[in-house]
């Protein structure tokens, strides 16, 4: 969560990169967004 308010642009980039790697894993993405980072 600390990365979210830091930089929205970079956060979008990392999120997109992670999404690209775990495109099929929607649950994992939610975990990273909510309690992961």
C-alpha positions in Angstrom: 0.0 0.0 0.0 2.9 2.3 0.6 3.7 2.2 -3.1 0.3 3.3 -4.1 0.4 6.9 -2.8 4.0 7.3 -3.6 3.8 7.7 -7.4 0.6 7.0 -9.3 2.4 6.7 -12.6 5.0 4.3 -11.4 2.3 2.4 -9.5 0.4 2.0 -12.7 3.5 0.7 -14.5 4.3 -1.8 -11.8 0.6 -2.9 -11.6 0.6 -3.3 -15.4 3.8 -5.3 -15.3 2.4 -7.5 -12.6 -0.8 -7.8 -14.4 1.0 -8.9 -17.6 2.8 -11.6 -15.6 -0.3 -12.7 -13.7 -3.0 -11.9 -16.1 -4.9 -15.1 -15.4 -4.3 -14.7 -11.7 -6.9 -12.1 -10.8 -7.0 -13.2 -7.1 -3.2 -12.8 -6.8 -3.5 -9.3 -8.2 -6.2 -8.4 -5.7 -4.0 -9.8 -2.9 -1.0 -7.7 -4.0 -3.1 -4.6 -4.3 -4.9 -5.0 -1.0 -2.3 -6.7 1.4 0.6 -7.5 -0.8 2.5 -4.3 -1.2 
